[in-house]
Amino acid sequence: MNAPPFLIGAALAFWGWQTGNPAVGALLGVALEILRAMRLRIDLGVKEHSTIADLCTVGFVLLAVLLAANRGIGRGILEAFTWQPVALSPIIAAQLVAAERRIPLSALFRYMRKLTRANPAIKDPPVDLGAVYAALTFLAAGVANQRGPEYYLAVVIGAACLLYAARPRGLLEPARLAAGVLMLCTAAALGHFGHIGLSQLQLALVDWVLDLNMRVVDADPYRTRTEMGSLGRLKKYDAIVLRVYAGEQDAARVQLLHRSSYNTYVAGIWVARGALMETVESEA
């Protein structure tokens, strides 16, 4: 399939917006769309396309290593995937100026190059990577994790454009087109509400685990054993990372987190005598 016109430019502009690099995304998108519109053609062979693809791969790996060394492995790898559309853009640029507007499939896979060299009869079909590149650009924009409905809406629109470009013949009939639109809208709605449900389930599970841990710590609210005179447990990290302030109307209620009270000490054990207990559920 061929990527619809201006889809790559729109995807790069959206990537720049989501990742905080609007100038880079806009300039790269405009440059690739200009190459698409120009009549410039360069006779690039399998060797040239393979060299460009290998250089892009090496550049991406070096970028990932550099970011991982400076910002940690996890964050560095994520940022490397964020810049993946820029690192792979020369491959698309080479495709857009090629005579066939496609690149050999073996340029992307070294193993296939070995097969074609060993057996020239093996087919090496030319492919259009525009749709794949647009999809990777949308995925890279999602790595930035801008929490908002804009990303999901853009992904749905991009998927609709790609599906429309890959439609079988005869799908322009009104009935089939309406059925396709209905299926796409249904899938988008299920994905949206499914994501919200998973998010709510995760929050509920976290609250339940925290509440369970608190109950396990104070398994017996009527007594607790002390270790006076023994070496205490060292804090792993004693820096203050957060201060919480409450309004005057709530100050008395949240001044202290009251877990338990004991009034009798016997042989290293504190006991709560005559204490009235009631079940208190954790607040929202």
Buried (B, 14 or more C-beta within 10 A) or exposed (E): EEBBBBBBBBBBBBBBBBBEBBEBBBBBBEBBBEBBEEEEEEEBEBEBBBBBBEEBBEBBEEBBEEBBEEBEEEEBBBBBBBBBBBBBBBBBBBBBBBEEBBBBBBBBEEEBBEBBEEEEEEEBEBBBBBBBBBBBBBBBBBBBEEEEEEBBEBBBBBBBBBBBBEBEEEBEEEEEEEEBEEEBEEEBEEEBEEEEEEEEEEEEEEEEEEEEEEEEEEEEBEBBEEEEEEEEEEEEEEEEEEEEEEEEEEEEEEEEEEEBEBEEEEEEEBEBEEEEEEEEEEEE
